[in-house]
Amino acid sequence: MPSVPLIALIVIVLYILSSVKILAEYERGVIFRLGRVLPQPKGPGIILVFAPIDRMVRVSLRIETLEVPPQDVVTRDNVTVKVNAVIYFRVIDSTKAVIEVANFLYATSQLAQTTLRSVLGEVELDVLLSQREKLNLRLQSILDQHTSPWGIKVTMVEVKQVDLAEQMIRVIAKQAEAERERRAKIIHAEGEYVAAEKLAMAAEVIQKQPAAIQLRYLQTLVEIGVEKNTTVVFPLPIDIFAGMHALLEKTGK
């Protein structure tokens, strides 16, 4: 039979082997010794956890992705929409993440849902659809401020999708169509205004140089001839009729 010292040695060796823990590079171990947390977390690498005196809580330092489920949001202009988002965050202080909050993942998820509803409820629908980047930064700032005491750093918040009712989609489509029609009319009016200015300038030049109108007539005839038309339109200046009228009046006298 093995002696008592040998048995004691085997038990000690087994206890030491069971106390050896290996933490990955992205993991930290928060150690509670007799119920009190140690000042610094352990890891990465090989550490010793002497149970039952010590108790270890593993905490991952990698970036976590949290999807916020669709939330019913009433915007400032009383439009009901469904909005979902995604949050990226990581643990920067593993000790606070363990002792300051019971479950930091669940707590961050609930805080993200309430913050999403409150922030988006303060803006109008047009702002929600057109200024999403600013809203993302605002959400990220508010969440980071509230989760900082938990040792959590919110790195990015992205509003993924905004679902509208069919009736509201039709209203927005009509509004966009009316806006495009308004822009088209303005552009057309501006074109007419510029064309009128150019025509006025051309009229001033022709008035100063009467021969210019004759040259324009000849150029028009050349353009008609290039198209091989059988009908030739010859423009006749109205001034000729005025001269003929004056000549007839002199002849009648």
C-alpha positions in Angstrom: 0.0 0.0 0.0 1.3 3.5 -0.8 2.4 5.5 2.2 0.6 8.6 3.5 3.3 11.0 2.3 3.1 9.7 -1.2 -0.7 10.1 -1.2 -0.4 13.6 0.1 2.1 14.4 -2.6 -0.2 13.1 -5.3 -3.1 15.1 -4.0 -0.9 18.3 -3.9 0.3 17.7 -7.4 -3.3 17.1 -8.7 -4.5 20.3 -6.8 -1.8 22.4 -8.4 -2.5 21.0 -11.8 -6.2 21.8 -11.4 -5.3 25.3 -10.3 -3.5 26.0 -13.6 -5.7 28.1 -16.0 -4.8 29.3 -19.5 -6.2 32.5 -20.8 -6.1 33.5 -24.4 -4.6 36.8 -25.6 -8.0 38.5 -25.7 -9.1 37.2 -22.3 -8.7 38.5 -18.8 -9.5 36.8 -15.5 -11.1 38.8 -12.7 -10.0 37.0 -9.5 -12.1 37.0 -6.3 -10.1 35.9 -3.3 -12.2 35.2 -0.3 -14.9 37.3 -1.9 -12.7 40.3 -2.5 -11.6 41.3 -6.0 -7.9 41.6 -6.7 -6.7 45.0 -7.9 -5.5 43.7 -11.2 -7.0 41.1 -13.5 -4.9 38.1 -14.5 -3.8 37.1 -18.0 -3.2 36.4 -20.7 -1.2 33.1 -20.5 -0.9 30.7 -17.6 -2.3 31.7 -14.2 -3.0 29.9 -11.0 -6.5 29.9 -9.4 -6.5 28.3 -6.0 -10.0 27.0 -5.4 -12.0 27.3 -3.3 -10.2 30.4 -2.0 -10.1 32.0 -5.5 -12.9 32.3 -8.0 -12.2 33.5 -11.5 -14.6 35.3 -14.0 -13.4 35.2 -17.6 -14.0 38.5 -19.6 -13.4 38.9 -23.3 -11.7 42.1 -24.5 -12.8 41.6 -28.2 -15.3 43.9 -29.9 -18.8 42.6 -29.3 -21.6 43.1 -31.9 -25.0 43.7 -30.5 -28.1 43.9 -32.7 -30.9 46.1 -31.4 -34.3 44.6 -32.3 -36.8 46.7 -34.3 -38.2 49.5 -32.1 -41.5 51.3 -32.7 -40.5 55.0 -32.8 -42.8 58.0 -33.0 -40.9 60.9 -34.6 -41.3 64.5 -33.7 -43.7 65.1 -36.5 -45.9 62.1 -35.3 -44.8 59.5 -37.9 -44.6 55.9 -36.6 -41.6 54.0 -37.9 -39.7 50.8 -37.1 -36.0 51.2 -36.6 -33.3 48.7 -35.8 -29.6 49.3 -35.2 -26.3 47.5 -34.5 -23.8 48.5 -31.8 -20.1 47.7 -31.6 -18.5 47.9 -28.2 -15.7 46.3 -26.2 -14.6 45.9 -22.5 -11.8 48.2 -21.6 -11.9 47.6 -17.8 -12.7 44.0 -17.0 -12.9 44.5 -13.3 -15.7 47.2 -13.6 -17.5 45.1 -16.2 -17.8 42.3 -13.6 -18.5 44.2 -10.3 -20.4 47.3 -11.5 -23.1 45.5 -13.5 -24.7 42.1 -13.2 -24.7 41.3 -16.9 -23.0 44.0 -19.1 -24.3 42.5 -22.4 -27.9 42.5 -21.3 -27.6 46.0 -19.7 -26.0 47.5 -22.8 -28.8 45.9 -24.9 -31.6 47.4 -22.8 -29.8 50.8 -22.7 -29.4 50.8 -26.4 -33.1 50.1 -27.0 -34.3 52.9 -24.7 -31.7 55.4 -26.1 -32.7 54.6 -29.7 -36.4 55.3 -29.0 -35.7 58.5 -27.0 -33.2 60.0 -29.5 -35.0 59.2 -32.7 -38.3 60.4 -31.1 -36.8 63.9 -30.8 -36.2 64.4 -34.6 -38.4 64.7 -37.6 -38.8 62.0 -40.3 -36.8 64.0 -42.8 -33.9 64.3 -40.4 -34.0 60.6 -39.6 -33.8 59.7 -43.3 -31.3 62.3 -44.5 -29.0 62.9 -41.5 -28.4 59.4 -40.3 -24.6 59.9 -39.7 -25.3 62.7 -37.2 -27.8 60.5 -35.4 -25.3 57.6 -35.3 -22.7 59.9 -33.7 -25.2 61.2 -31.2 -26.4 57.7 -30.2 -22.8 56.5 -29.9 -21.9 59.5 -27.6 -24.9 58.9 -25.3 -24.3 55.2 -25.0 -20.6 55.6 -24.4 -21.3 58.2 -21.7 -23.7 55.8 -19.8 -21.6 52.6 -20.2 -18.3 54.2 -19.3 -18.8 53.5 -15.5 -19.2 49.8 -16.4 -15.9 49.7 -18.1 -17.5 49.5 -21.6 -16.4 51.5 -24.6 -19.0 51.9 -27.4 -17.0 52.3 -30.6 -19.8 52.7 -33.2 -23.5 52.7 -33.6 -25.3 52.3 -37.0 -29.0 52.6 -37.7 -29.5 49.7 -40.1 -33.0 50.1 -41.4 -36.0 52.4 -41.2 -39.3 50.8 -42.1 -42.2 53.0 -43.1 -45.9 52.2 -43.6 -47.1 51.8 -47.2 -49.2 55.0 -47.0 -46.3 57.0 -45.8 -44.1 55.6 -48.6 -46.7 56.8 -51.2 -46.8 60.2 -49.6 -43.0 60.5 -49.7 -43.0 59.4 -53.3 -45.6 62.1 -54.2 -43.5 64.7 -52.4 -40.4 63.7 -54.2 -42.2 63.8 -57.5 -43.6 67.3 -56.8 -40.1 68.5 -55.8 -38.6 67.2 -59.0 -41.3 68.8 -61.0 -40.7 72.1 -59.2 -37.0 71.9 -60.0 -37.7 71.1 -63.6 -39.9 74.2 -64.0 -37.3 76.4 -62.3 -34.6 75.1 -64.6 -36.8 75.6 -67.6 -37.6 79.1 -66.6 -33.9 79.9 -66.0 -33.2 78.6 -69.5 -35.9 80.8 -71.0 -34.5 83.8 -69.1 -30.9 83.2 -70.3 -32.2 82.6 -73.9 -34.1 85.9 -73.8 -31.0 87.8 -72.6 -28.9 86.3 -75.4 -31.6 87.1 -78.0 -31.8 90.7 -76.7 -28.0 91.0 -77.1 -28.2 89.6 -80.6 -31.0 92.0 -81.5 -28.8 94.9 -80.3 -25.9 93.8 -82.5 -28.1 93.3 -85.6 -29.7 96.7 -85.0 -26.2 98.3 -85.0 -25.2 96.3 -88.1 -28.2 95.8 -90.5 -26.0 93.7 -92.8 -25.8 91.0 -90.1 -29.4 90.0 -90.7 -28.7 89.4 -94.4 -25.8 87.2 -93.5 -28.0 85.3 -91.1 -30.6 84.8 -93.9 -27.9 83.4 -96.2 -26.6 81.1 -93.5 -30.2 79.8 -93.0 -30.5 79.1 -96.7 -27.2 77.1 -96.7 -28.4 75.0 -93.7 -31.7 74.3 -95.6 -29.8 73.3 -98.7 -27.6 70.8 -96.8 -30.7 68.9 -95.7 -31.7 68.4 -99.4 -35.2 69.8 -99.0 -37.4 70.4 -102.1 -39.0 73.4 -100.5 -36.9 76.5 -100.2 -38.1 79.2 -97.7 -36.7 82.6 -98.6 -37.1 85.1 -95.7 -38.2 88.5 -96.9 -37.4 91.5 -94.6 -40.4 93.6 -93.6 -38.4 96.7 -94.3 -38.8 96.0 -98.0 -42.5 96.3 -97.7 -42.1 99.6 -95.9 -39.9 100.9 -98.7 -42.4 99.8 -101.3 -45.2 101.4 -99.5 -43.3 104.7 -99.3 -42.5 104.5 -103.0 -46.2 103.8 -103.9 -47.3 106.8 -101.9 -44.8 109.1 -103.8 -46.0 107.7 -107.1 -49.7 108.2 -106.2 -49.0 111.8 -105.4 
